[in-house]
Amino acid sequence: ILRYAINLVCSMGADGGHRFYPESLATVDPRLEQIAIPTKIFWGGEDQILPVDNAHRLAKRLPDSQLQIFEGAGHYCYQDAHEAFAQMVIDWVNQQTDGAPQQ
């Protein structure tokens, strides 16, 4: 997963991949309700780019999702609340792997 994430971020370019957002949104949005895997949604409570009400709407549309709002954090909540974000990731991974068969 880490290699995938690194490759994805590196392939986005200087603009962080924002140039692809409108096209990808048109493709993904109609299919959100079909996502049938556990999904963790995280959002900054003070996000000025994508207000937090978007997070609540997204969570309602994803059938197996959990929403975490980082109060006091902005759009880059993973930086603004980096310690809490890291703990959220650890907890989420542990939650998803509890009882999973070991390979």
PLY file of the C-alpha trace (Angstrom):
ply
format ascii 1.0
element vertex 103
property float x
property float y
property float z
element edge 102
property int vertex1
property int vertex2
end_header
0.00 0.00 0.00
2.81 2.39 0.86
4.47 1.90 -2.54
1.15 2.52 -4.27
0.57 5.72 -2.30
4.08 7.00 -3.01
3.75 6.27 -6.73
0.35 7.93 -6.81
1.58 11.09 -5.12
4.68 11.25 -7.32
2.60 10.87 -10.48
0.33 13.79 -9.60
2.79 16.49 -10.57
3.33 19.93 -9.11
-0.38 20.75 -8.90
-1.11 17.70 -6.74
-3.33 16.17 -9.42
-5.96 18.90 -9.17
-6.09 19.21 -12.97
-7.75 15.77 -13.06
-10.35 16.55 -10.39
-13.29 17.59 -12.61
-12.94 14.53 -14.86
-12.47 12.11 -11.99
-15.39 13.59 -10.06
-17.71 13.02 -13.01
-16.59 9.39 -13.16
-16.57 8.58 -9.44
-19.52 10.56 -8.09
-22.29 8.48 -9.71
-20.70 5.30 -8.33
-20.11 6.26 -4.71
-22.99 4.16 -3.38
-21.45 1.09 -5.08
-18.23 1.22 -3.06
-18.58 -1.87 -0.90
-15.38 -1.78 1.12
-14.72 -0.12 4.47
-13.81 3.51 3.84
-12.34 6.01 6.29
-13.24 9.61 5.51
-11.23 12.34 7.20
-11.83 16.07 7.03
-10.65 19.27 8.59
-13.40 20.94 10.57
-12.18 24.35 9.41
-11.60 23.39 5.74
-12.08 26.55 3.67
-11.62 24.76 0.31
-14.14 21.94 0.81
-16.43 22.80 3.74
-17.13 20.07 6.28
-20.76 19.61 5.16
-19.28 17.85 2.10
-17.78 15.25 4.43
-21.15 14.50 5.99
-22.81 14.14 2.58
-20.01 11.85 1.40
-20.29 9.68 4.51
-24.02 9.25 3.93
-23.39 8.07 0.37
-20.66 5.53 1.18
-22.40 2.53 2.72
-19.49 1.23 4.84
-17.77 4.44 5.86
-16.58 6.08 9.03
-16.10 9.83 9.23
-13.50 11.57 11.36
-13.52 15.35 11.63
-10.35 17.01 12.86
-11.68 20.05 14.71
-9.53 23.14 14.30
-7.79 21.70 11.22
-8.08 23.00 7.70
-7.97 21.39 4.26
-4.61 19.79 4.99
-5.81 18.22 8.24
-3.20 15.47 7.96
-0.60 18.21 8.47
-2.54 20.49 10.81
-3.34 17.60 13.17
-0.54 15.24 12.21
-0.34 13.35 15.49
-4.09 12.75 15.66
-4.08 11.85 11.96
-1.30 9.29 12.44
-3.20 7.72 15.34
-6.37 7.60 13.23
-4.51 5.70 10.50
-3.02 3.25 13.00
-6.41 2.66 14.63
-8.12 2.24 11.23
-5.56 -0.29 9.99
-5.77 -2.22 13.25
-9.55 -2.18 13.10
-9.52 -3.51 9.53
-6.97 -6.22 10.23
-8.41 -7.52 13.53
-9.42 -11.09 12.85
-8.07 -11.01 9.30
-6.17 -14.10 8.20
-2.41 -13.68 8.43
-0.44 -14.28 5.25
0 1
1 2
2 3
3 4
4 5
5 6
6 7
7 8
8 9
9 10
10 11
11 12
12 13
13 14
14 15
15 16
16 17
17 18
18 19
19 20
20 21
21 22
22 23
23 24
24 25
25 26
26 27
27 28
28 29
29 30
30 31
31 32
32 33
33 34
34 35
35 36
36 37
37 38
38 39
39 40
40 41
41 42
42 43
43 44
44 45
45 46
46 47
47 48
48 49
49 50
50 51
51 52
52 53
53 54
54 55
55 56
56 57
57 58
58 59
59 60
60 61
61 62
62 63
63 64
64 65
65 66
66 67
67 68
68 69
69 70
70 71
71 72
72 73
73 74
74 75
75 76
76 77
77 78
78 79
79 80
80 81
81 82
82 83
83 84
84 85
85 86
86 87
87 88
88 89
89 90
90 91
91 92
92 93
93 94
94 95
95 96
96 97
97 98
98 99
99 100
100 101
101 102
